[in-house]
Amino acid sequence: MIVTLEKTLLDYLESPPGTMEKLIDRISPEIYERLKDVIALGRWNEQERLSKEQLGQCMQLLILYEAQHLESHERTGTPLQADCDGDYSDSEAITIMQAPRGDKH
């Protein structure tokens, strides 16, 4: 029998291990990657959406995994590095204007 990642994640949410350490140990890199996808899409699959509660729980699992396995600068939501903050004072402003309703162009 093949166990899907969705089934594994649902099992975590429905019957979590007794300690945080056991929970984190049960999250494999594959499950972590799937968690990121599930959170980003808000769905388990094409048919099944996450409830608000499931989304929150998945986010908690993601945060726990990252706190244990990733450096702080590698974690989800880490601010951009200082070298990404450019000086845009010499940039041109772009204005987007709506065409008049009668204009077909």
C-alpha positions in Angstrom: 0.0 0.0 0.0 1.4 3.4 -1.0 0.9 6.1 1.6 0.5 9.6 0.1 2.1 12.7 1.6 -1.4 14.1 2.1 -2.3 11.0 4.2 0.9 11.4 6.2 0.3 15.1 6.8 -3.3 14.4 7.9 -2.1 11.7 10.3 0.3 14.3 11.8 -2.5 16.8 12.2 -5.1 14.3 13.6 -2.8 12.4 16.0 0.4 14.3 16.7 3.3 12.6 18.6 3.6 13.2 22.3 6.5 15.6 22.2 7.8 18.3 19.8 11.0 16.4 19.3 9.1 13.3 18.1 7.0 15.4 15.8 9.9 17.1 14.2 11.8 13.8 13.8 8.8 12.4 11.9 8.9 15.3 9.3 11.1 14.1 6.4 12.6 16.5 3.8 10.0 15.2 1.3 7.2 16.0 3.7 8.7 19.5 4.4 8.8 20.2 0.7 5.2 19.0 0.3 4.2 21.2 3.3 5.5 24.3 1.5 3.5 23.4 -1.6 0.3 22.7 0.3 0.6 26.0 2.2 1.4 28.0 -1.0 -1.5 26.5 -2.9 -4.0 26.2 0.0 -4.9 22.7 -1.2 -4.1 19.1 -0.5 -4.7 18.3 -4.1 -6.7 19.7 -7.0 -10.0 18.8 -5.4 -9.5 19.3 -1.7 -8.9 22.7 -0.1 -7.2 23.2 3.3 -9.5 24.4 6.1 -8.2 27.5 8.0 -7.3 25.2 10.9 -5.4 22.8 8.7 -3.5 25.7 7.1 -2.5 27.0 10.5 -1.4 23.6 11.6 0.6 23.0 8.4 2.3 26.4 9.0 3.2 25.4 12.5 4.7 22.2 11.3 6.7 24.1 8.7 8.0 26.5 11.3 9.0 23.7 13.7 10.9 21.9 11.0 12.7 25.0 9.8 13.7 26.0 13.3 15.3 22.6 13.8 16.8 21.9 10.4 17.6 25.3 8.7 19.8 28.2 9.4 17.8 31.4 10.2 18.5 33.0 6.8 17.2 29.9 5.0 13.8 29.9 6.7 10.5 30.8 5.0 9.7 34.5 5.4 13.3 35.6 5.9 13.7 39.3 4.9 15.7 40.0 1.7 19.4 40.5 2.2 20.7 44.1 2.4 22.3 43.8 -1.1 18.7 43.5 -2.6 17.8 46.9 -1.2 18.8 49.0 -4.1 18.8 52.8 -4.5 16.0 53.4 -6.9 16.2 57.2 -6.9 17.4 57.3 -10.5 14.6 55.0 -11.7 11.8 56.2 -13.9 8.3 56.1 -12.6 5.9 54.2 -14.7 2.3 55.4 -14.8 -0.5 53.0 -15.9 -3.5 54.7 -17.3 -6.8 53.2 -18.2 -7.9 53.8 -21.8 -11.2 55.6 -22.4 -14.1 53.1 -22.7 -14.9 54.0 -26.3 -11.3 53.3 -27.4 -10.8 49.8 -28.8 -7.0 49.9 -28.7 
